[in-house]
Amino acid sequence: MVDAATDLLLRSAARVSDQQAREPSLLTGWSRGHLLTHVARNADSLRNLLVWARTGVETPQYSRPGERAEGITAGAGRSSAELLDDLETSAAALDAEAARLSDTAWAAQVGGAPGSTHPAWYTLWRRLTEVEFHHVDLGVRYTAADWPEQFTTYCLTRVAADFTGPDSPAVLLRSPDAPVVAQIGPAGEQPAHTVTGPVRALLAWLAGRSSGDGLTIEPPGPLPALPAWR
């Protein structure tokens, strides 16, 4: 799935002109150049984790605080051709490193967010979400409606699990694609509303990629406000 998603992103990036690269993406404060640079640097950083898994030598995603933001800023103003080449090269390097891992290495624990770890195989899921979400954020015809069904169904449960804080509304999520999809809100709190709609529309709403188009709510009223995801 990662390879297919990356190929589609590369096709979209190849249609971005120099002028479009400097125009705003759908992410506030980021141009398309910022966004494409971020996806490229994300590939580099995740490759570090796969090197860690393969060699056993601790290789964090970023060597120091600020490296991520600095890399994005430094590369954002490049030409569309340079952005595309960087995106292709970094993705190919990540793919090549993945091909070197043994079954044992894929099970190795590597560093995730500060203070947390995850198995190396989860790195591929992290990469898939980056590519799929930011492809939508690029704002070049690819939308949430284009997300693969398998990705969307699994991702919805993962994203919903992030909405358990006290600022998250208690909501039951339903879809014609499944009897009960997920529930968000503080643990133990009974849902005050049921939001229903296609799985892609539910995921786009939770992930901040939609204001809730295609969703209905019971009891009737406006959709509850959600805290920012990530």
C-alpha positions as CSV (number, residue, x, y, z in Angstrom):
1,M,0.0,0.0,0.0
2,V,2.9,2.4,0.7
3,D,4.3,2.0,-2.8
4,A,0.9,2.5,-4.5
5,A,0.2,5.6,-2.3
6,T,3.6,7.0,-3.0
7,D,3.3,6.5,-6.8
8,L,0.0,8.5,-6.8
9,L,1.6,11.3,-4.8
10,L,4.5,11.5,-7.2
11,R,2.1,11.8,-10.1
12,S,0.4,14.6,-8.4
13,A,3.7,16.3,-7.5
14,A,4.8,16.0,-11.1
15,R,1.9,18.3,-12.1
16,V,2.8,21.0,-9.6
17,S,4.4,24.1,-11.4
18,D,7.0,26.4,-9.8
19,Q,4.3,28.9,-9.1
20,Q,2.0,26.3,-7.6
21,A,4.8,25.1,-5.4
22,R,4.9,28.6,-3.8
23,E,1.2,28.8,-3.3
24,P,-0.5,27.8,-0.1
25,S,-1.3,24.1,0.5
26,L,-4.4,23.1,2.5
27,L,-2.3,23.1,5.7
28,T,-2.3,26.5,7.3
29,G,1.0,28.3,7.1
30,W,2.6,25.8,4.6
31,S,3.1,26.2,0.9
32,R,3.1,23.2,-1.4
33,G,6.9,23.5,-1.3
34,H,6.8,23.1,2.5
35,L,4.5,20.2,2.3
36,L,6.4,18.2,-0.3
37,T,9.7,18.9,1.5
38,H,8.1,17.6,4.7
39,V,7.1,14.4,3.1
40,A,10.6,13.9,1.7
41,R,12.2,14.6,5.1
42,N,9.7,12.2,6.7
43,A,11.0,9.4,4.4
44,D,14.5,10.2,5.5
45,S,13.6,10.2,9.2
46,L,11.6,6.9,9.0
47,R,14.5,5.4,7.1
48,N,16.7,6.2,10.2
49,L,14.3,4.0,12.3
50,L,14.7,1.1,9.8
51,V,18.4,1.4,10.0
52,W,18.1,1.2,13.7
53,A,16.0,-2.0,13.4
54,R,18.5,-3.6,11.0
55,T,21.7,-2.7,12.7
56,G,20.7,-2.5,16.4
57,V,22.4,0.8,16.6
58,E,20.1,3.5,18.0
59,T,19.3,5.9,15.1
60,P,16.6,8.3,16.1
61,Q,14.3,10.0,13.5
62,Y,16.0,13.3,14.1
63,S,19.4,13.8,15.5
64,R,18.5,17.0,17.4
65,P,15.5,19.2,18.3
66,G,14.6,21.6,15.5
67,E,16.1,19.5,12.7
68,R,12.6,18.6,11.3
69,A,11.4,22.3,11.1
70,E,14.8,23.5,9.8
71,G,14.8,20.9,7.0
72,I,11.3,21.9,5.9
73,T,12.0,25.6,5.9
74,A,15.3,25.1,4.0
75,G,13.8,23.1,1.2
76,A,10.4,24.9,0.8
77,G,11.5,27.5,-1.8
78,R,13.0,25.1,-4.3
79,S,11.8,24.6,-7.9
80,S,9.0,22.1,-8.6
81,A,11.6,19.9,-10.4
82,E,13.9,19.9,-7.3
83,L,11.0,19.1,-5.0
84,L,9.9,16.2,-7.2
85,D,13.4,14.8,-7.4
86,D,13.8,15.0,-3.6
87,L,10.4,13.3,-3.1
88,E,11.3,10.5,-5.5
89,T,14.9,10.0,-4.2
90,S,13.9,10.0,-0.5
91,A,11.0,7.5,-1.1
92,A,13.3,5.2,-3.1
93,A,15.9,5.2,-0.3
94,L,13.2,4.4,2.3
95,D,12.0,1.5,0.1
96,A,15.5,0.2,-0.4
97,E,16.2,0.2,3.3
98,A,12.9,-1.6,3.9
99,A,13.9,-4.3,1.5
100,R,17.0,-5.0,3.6
101,L,15.2,-5.9,6.8
102,S,14.9,-9.4,8.0
103,D,11.7,-10.8,9.7
104,T,13.5,-10.4,13.0
105,A,14.4,-6.8,12.3
106,W,10.8,-5.9,11.4
107,A,9.9,-7.0,15.0
108,A,12.6,-4.9,16.6
109,Q,11.5,-2.0,18.8
110,V,12.5,1.5,17.6
111,G,11.9,5.0,18.9
112,G,8.6,6.7,18.0
113,A,7.4,9.8,19.8
114,P,9.6,11.0,22.7
115,G,9.4,8.4,25.4
116,S,7.7,5.7,23.3
117,T,8.7,2.9,21.1
118,H,7.0,0.7,18.4
119,P,8.0,-2.3,16.3
120,A,9.8,-1.4,13.0
121,W,6.9,-2.7,10.9
122,Y,4.7,0.1,12.3
123,T,7.1,2.6,10.5
124,L,5.4,1.6,7.3
125,W,2.0,2.4,8.7
126,R,3.3,5.8,9.8
127,R,4.6,6.4,6.3
128,L,1.3,5.5,4.7
129,T,-0.7,7.9,6.8
130,E,1.8,10.7,6.1
131,V,1.5,10.1,2.3
132,E,-2.3,9.7,2.2
133,F,-3.1,12.7,4.4
134,H,-0.6,15.0,2.9
135,H,-1.6,14.0,-0.6
136,V,-5.0,15.5,0.2
137,D,-3.3,18.5,1.8
138,L,-1.4,19.2,-1.4
139,G,-4.7,20.4,-2.9
140,V,-4.3,19.1,-6.4
141,R,-7.4,17.1,-7.1
142,Y,-6.7,14.2,-4.7
143,T,-9.3,14.2,-2.0
144,A,-10.4,12.1,1.0
145,A,-12.9,10.4,-1.4
146,D,-9.8,8.9,-3.2
147,W,-8.4,7.2,-0.1
148,P,-8.2,3.4,-0.5
149,E,-11.0,1.6,1.4
150,Q,-8.6,-0.7,3.4
151,F,-6.5,2.3,4.5
152,T,-9.6,4.3,5.5
153,T,-11.3,1.6,7.5
154,Y,-8.2,0.7,9.5
155,C,-7.1,4.3,9.9
156,L,-10.4,5.5,11.3
157,T,-10.1,3.2,14.3
158,R,-6.5,4.4,14.9
159,V,-7.4,8.1,14.6
160,A,-10.5,7.7,16.8
161,A,-8.3,6.2,19.5
162,D,-6.5,9.6,19.7
163,F,-9.7,11.4,20.8
164,T,-9.9,10.3,24.4
165,G,-8.9,13.5,26.1
166,P,-11.1,15.7,28.3
167,D,-11.5,18.2,25.4
168,S,-12.9,15.5,23.0
169,P,-16.7,15.2,22.7
170,A,-18.3,11.8,23.5
171,V,-19.6,10.7,20.1
172,L,-20.5,7.3,18.6
173,L,-19.4,7.0,15.0
174,R,-21.6,4.9,12.6
175,S,-21.4,4.2,9.0
176,P,-23.4,2.3,6.4
177,D,-20.1,0.4,5.7
178,A,-20.2,-1.1,9.2
179,P,-22.7,-1.4,12.1
180,V,-20.6,0.5,14.6
181,V,-17.3,2.0,13.5
182,A,-15.8,3.7,16.6
183,Q,-16.4,5.9,19.6
184,I,-14.5,9.0,20.7
185,G,-14.5,10.8,23.9
186,P,-13.1,10.4,27.5
187,A,-13.1,6.8,28.7
188,G,-16.3,5.7,30.3
189,E,-18.3,8.7,29.1
190,Q,-21.6,7.8,27.4
191,P,-21.9,9.3,23.8
192,A,-24.1,12.4,23.7
193,H,-24.4,12.2,19.9
194,T,-24.2,9.7,17.0
195,V,-22.5,10.9,13.9
196,T,-23.2,8.8,10.8
197,G,-21.7,8.8,7.3
198,P,-19.3,7.1,4.9
199,V,-16.1,5.9,6.5
200,R,-14.0,8.3,4.4
201,A,-16.1,11.2,5.4
202,L,-15.8,10.3,9.1
203,L,-12.1,9.9,8.9
204,A,-11.7,13.3,7.0
205,W,-13.7,15.0,9.7
206,L,-11.7,13.5,12.6
207,A,-8.4,14.2,10.9
208,G,-9.3,17.9,10.2
209,R,-9.5,17.4,6.5
210,S,-13.2,18.2,6.3
211,S,-15.8,20.3,8.1
212,G,-18.1,17.3,8.1
213,D,-19.6,17.2,4.6
214,G,-21.7,14.1,4.1
215,L,-22.2,13.4,7.8
216,T,-25.4,13.5,9.8
217,I,-25.9,13.8,13.6
218,E,-28.4,12.6,16.1
219,P,-29.9,14.3,18.0
220,P,-30.1,16.9,15.2
221,G,-27.8,19.9,15.4
222,P,-24.3,21.1,14.5
223,L,-21.5,18.7,14.6
224,P,-19.5,19.0,17.8
225,A,-16.2,20.8,17.8
226,L,-13.2,18.5,17.7
227,P,-9.7,19.2,19.1
228,A,-7.0,19.3,16.5
229,W,-5.7,15.9,15.6
230,R,-1.9,15.7,16.1
